[in-house]
Amino acid sequence: MLMAISDRRQGETAWRSGSVLERRFRGHVFRRERLRFDTRFSPPARKRRGVVTFFIVLRGELSLDGGVPQRGPVAYLLAEDEREFRVADAPSLQAWGDVWDGVELQLEAASVRVPAGLRHGPLPLSTTAWQRLQGMADALEHAGRDPIDVAAGMVSFVEALATEGLVAADLPGSIVEAEAANIQRLWKGLVPLYAEHQVSATLAMVRGATGLSLTQLGRDIVQLTRTFGLFGQGYREALRVLRLRAAVLWLSSPELTVTDVSRIVGYRSTEAMARAFRDAKLPAPTVVQAAVRCPLDGHAAT
């Protein structure tokens, strides 16, 4: 299991997250301020992986297909076609707030015991599960740079899901707490980059952070991406998707321009970002910004 905390603020807009990577699941807990998440503009991975995503709102608002807003706490299970590999007719989800707290837990569809898809409605989580989710959000708020309590909260939530029969009973017992030495060494070098939300970290930057040769670095990155299912096609593909997702989210800031966002996420120019959006079959950044931008009061229109 690998874990890290990231924290980035741009004026009155902020994005803080705690991430937990495990061999059978990937979890994130978020606090976002004046940002809007919208699955209509989720850049797709290039390859299907058979995964589903628990999407939980603890504080803030959520709507489906731009419909009537729902206030947290509320939880849904998103199918792969709704999150990771979107298709044109898939239902969409929007989530926002002046301060928005939420959790995403992704795992293989084969490990889930309830039907996935927004059309199935919200999940009936137990009081215990909600308490563990809130505990995870509280841990993120007070974690500083230490993700230990966030990771413990994610594991306890997975345990609650297994106890309630929502995921495979053997999932908690399969967690690998200590990874191989080479993976730990690579992750130690990546954590400072992740902490600053460096979604444009080049291999040269990673090499400088780890001190590894390019040959060894290449081997370790392949092992990391395959072991933890990071978008299925290696470091560059993972970085491509993460950078696009970060760009879409930052475009929802009420303060940032398209030029600001291209700089924050590491594109050389607004033209380079527009080209990346086009290659991912996304609308132009200006079009995305017009659709998702939060007003200054944080209450984004649906």
C-alpha positions in Angstrom: 0.0 0.0 0.0 1.3 3.4 -1.0 0.0 6.8 0.3 0.6 10.5 -0.1 -0.9 14.0 0.5 -1.1 16.8 -2.0 -2.1 20.4 -1.4 -2.4 23.3 -3.9 -3.9 26.7 -3.5 -4.4 29.4 -6.1 -5.9 32.5 -4.6 -9.2 31.6 -3.1 -9.3 28.2 -4.9 -7.8 25.1 -3.3 -7.4 21.4 -3.9 -6.2 19.1 -1.2 -6.2 15.3 -1.5 -5.0 12.2 0.2 -4.3 9.2 -2.0 -4.0 5.5 -1.1 -2.8 3.0 -3.7 -3.4 -0.7 -3.1 -3.2 -3.6 -5.5 -7.0 -4.1 -5.6 -8.2 -0.6 -5.0 -7.3 3.1 -5.4 -8.8 5.6 -3.0 -8.7 9.4 -2.8 -10.2 11.7 -0.2 -10.6 15.4 -1.3 -11.2 18.8 0.0 -11.9 21.3 -2.8 -12.7 24.9 -2.4 -14.5 26.8 -5.2 -14.0 24.0 -7.7 -16.5 22.0 -9.7 -16.2 18.4 -10.8 -18.1 17.3 -13.9 -17.9 13.8 -15.4 -19.0 15.2 -18.8 -15.5 16.4 -19.3 -13.6 13.4 -17.8 -10.8 12.6 -20.2 -11.1 8.9 -21.0 -8.3 6.4 -20.5 -7.2 4.7 -23.8 -8.0 1.2 -22.5 -10.9 -0.2 -20.6 -9.9 -1.9 -17.3 -13.2 -3.2 -15.9 -13.3 -0.8 -12.9 -16.1 1.0 -11.0 -15.9 4.0 -8.7 -17.6 4.7 -5.3 -18.2 8.4 -5.5 -19.2 9.9 -2.1 -20.1 13.5 -1.2 -19.7 14.3 2.5 -20.1 18.1 2.3 -21.2 20.1 -0.7 -23.6 19.5 -3.5 -24.1 16.9 -6.3 -26.5 16.6 -9.3 -27.1 14.1 -12.0 -27.3 15.3 -15.6 -27.6 18.8 -14.3 -30.8 18.0 -12.3 -32.0 19.0 -8.9 -29.0 19.4 -6.5 -28.5 16.9 -3.7 -26.6 17.8 -0.6 -24.1 15.5 1.0 -23.9 13.0 2.6 -24.8 10.9 -0.5 -23.0 8.1 -2.3 -23.2 6.6 -5.8 -21.4 3.7 -7.6 -20.2 4.9 -11.0 -19.8 2.4 -13.9 -16.7 2.6 -16.0 -18.6 4.2 -18.8 -19.6 7.0 -16.4 -16.1 7.8 -15.0 -13.1 6.2 -16.6 -14.1 5.4 -20.2 -17.1 7.7 -20.8 -19.5 7.1 -23.7 -21.8 9.7 -25.2 -25.1 8.6 -23.6 -23.7 7.9 -20.1 -25.4 9.8 -17.3 -23.3 12.7 -16.0 -22.5 13.8 -12.4 -21.6 17.3 -11.2 -20.3 18.1 -7.7 -19.3 21.5 -6.2 -19.3 23.8 -3.2 -17.5 26.7 -1.5 -16.0 23.8 0.5 -16.5 20.3 -0.9 -15.4 17.1 0.9 -15.6 13.8 -0.8 -14.1 10.4 -1.4 -13.5 8.3 -4.5 -12.8 4.6 -4.2 -12.0 2.7 -7.4 -11.7 -1.1 -7.7 -12.3 -3.9 -10.2 -16.0 -4.5 -11.0 -15.5 -8.1 -10.1 -14.8 -7.1 -6.5 -18.2 -5.3 -6.1 -21.4 -7.0 -5.0 -23.9 -4.3 -6.0 -24.9 -3.0 -9.5 -22.9 -0.1 -10.8 -24.4 2.9 -12.5 -25.9 6.3 -11.6 -29.4 5.1 -12.7 -29.4 2.6 -9.8 -29.7 5.5 -7.4 -27.7 6.3 -4.2 -26.1 3.6 -2.2 -27.6 2.7 1.2 -24.4 3.0 3.3 -24.6 2.2 7.0 -24.0 4.6 9.9 -20.7 2.9 10.5 -19.6 3.5 6.9 -20.5 7.2 7.0 -18.7 7.6 10.3 -15.6 6.1 8.8 -15.9 8.3 5.8 -16.2 11.4 7.9 -13.2 10.3 10.0 -11.2 10.0 6.8 -12.2 13.6 5.8 -11.3 14.9 9.3 -7.9 13.1 9.1 -7.2 14.8 5.7 -8.0 18.2 7.3 -5.5 17.7 10.1 -2.9 15.4 8.3 -0.3 18.0 7.4 2.1 16.0 5.2 1.5 12.7 7.0 -1.0 10.4 5.2 -1.0 7.6 7.8 -4.4 8.4 9.3 -5.9 9.0 5.9 -4.8 5.6 4.8 -6.1 4.0 8.0 -9.4 5.6 7.3 -9.6 4.3 3.8 -8.8 0.8 5.0 -11.5 1.0 7.7 -14.0 2.2 5.1 -13.2 -0.8 2.8 -13.6 -3.1 5.8 -17.1 -1.5 6.4 -18.1 -2.1 2.7 -16.9 -5.8 3.0 -18.9 -6.3 6.3 -22.0 -4.9 4.6 -21.6 -7.1 1.6 -21.0 -4.3 -0.9 -17.6 -5.5 -1.9 -15.8 -8.9 -1.8 -15.4 -10.3 1.7 -11.7 -11.1 1.1 -10.8 -7.6 0.0 -9.6 -6.2 3.4 -7.6 -9.3 4.1 -5.7 -9.0 0.7 -4.2 -5.6 1.5 -0.4 -5.6 1.2 0.9 -3.1 3.8 4.6 -3.1 2.9 5.6 -3.1 -0.8 8.9 -4.2 -2.3 11.9 -2.1 -1.6 12.3 -0.8 -5.1 8.7 0.3 -5.2 9.0 2.1 -1.9 12.2 3.8 -3.1 10.4 5.0 -6.3 7.4 6.2 -4.3 9.5 8.1 -1.9 10.9 10.1 -4.8 7.4 10.7 -6.3 5.8 11.8 -3.0 7.3 15.4 -3.0 6.2 15.9 -6.6 2.7 14.6 -5.7 2.6 16.9 -2.7 2.8 19.9 -4.9 0.4 18.4 -7.3 3.0 18.1 -10.1 0.9 16.5 -12.8 3.6 17.4 -15.3 6.5 15.7 -13.6 8.9 14.5 -16.3 11.0 11.3 -16.1 14.0 13.6 -15.7 12.4 15.1 -12.6 11.6 11.7 -11.2 15.1 10.5 -11.9 16.5 13.5 -10.0 14.2 12.8 -7.1 15.0 9.1 -6.9 18.7 9.0 -8.0 18.0 6.0 -10.2 19.5 5.3 -13.5 17.1 5.7 -16.5 17.1 1.9 -17.0 16.2 1.1 -13.4 13.7 3.9 -13.3 12.0 2.5 -16.4 11.8 -0.9 -14.8 10.4 0.4 -11.5 7.8 2.6 -13.2 6.5 -0.3 -15.3 6.3 -2.4 -12.1 4.5 0.4 -10.3 1.9 1.1 -13.0 1.2 -2.6 -13.6 1.0 -3.4 -9.9 -1.4 -0.6 -9.0 -3.3 -0.4 -12.3 -2.5 3.2 -13.0 -4.5 3.7 -16.2 -3.1 0.5 -17.6 -0.5 1.9 -20.1 2.5 3.2 -18.2 3.8 6.4 -16.8 3.2 8.7 -19.8 -0.4 7.5 -20.2 -1.1 8.0 -16.4 0.4 11.5 -16.6 -1.6 12.4 -19.7 -4.9 11.5 -17.9 -4.0 13.1 -14.6 -2.9 16.3 -16.3 -6.1 16.6 -18.3 -8.2 15.9 -15.3 -6.4 18.5 -13.3 -6.8 21.0 -16.1 -10.6 20.4 -16.3 -10.9 20.8 -12.5 -8.8 24.0 -12.4 -10.8 25.5 -15.3 -13.8 25.6 -12.9 -12.1 28.1 -10.6 -13.9 31.4 -10.6 -10.5 33.2 -10.6 -8.2 31.4 -13.0 -7.8 32.1 -16.7 -7.2 29.5 -19.4 -3.6 30.7 -19.5 -3.3 30.3 -15.7 -4.5 26.7 -15.9 -2.2 25.8 -18.7 0.7 27.0 -16.6 -0.4 25.3 -13.4 -0.7 21.9 -15.0 2.5 22.2 -17.0 1.4 22.7 -20.6 3.9 24.9 -22.5 1.1 27.2 -23.9 -2.6 27.5 -24.1 -2.3 26.1 -27.6 -0.6 23.0 -26.3 -3.4 22.5 -23.7 -6.0 23.0 -26.5 -4.3 20.4 -28.6 -4.2 17.9 -25.7 -8.0 18.5 -25.1 -8.6 17.9 -28.8 -6.6 14.7 -28.9 -8.6 13.5 -25.9 -11.9 14.3 -27.8 -12.8 17.0 -25.2 -14.2 20.4 -26.1 -11.8 23.3 -26.2 -10.6 24.6 -22.8 -12.6 27.8 -23.3 -15.8 25.8 -23.9 -15.1 23.6 -20.8 -14.4 26.6 -18.7 -17.7 28.2 -19.7 -19.6 25.0 -18.8 -18.0 24.4 -15.4 -16.8 27.7 -14.0 -18.0 28.4 -10.5 -19.3 31.8 -9.7 -17.5 33.8 -7.0 -20.2 32.8 -4.4 -19.4 29.1 -5.1 -23.0 28.1 -5.9 -22.4 26.8 -9.4 -25.4 26.7 -11.7 -26.7 23.3 -12.7 
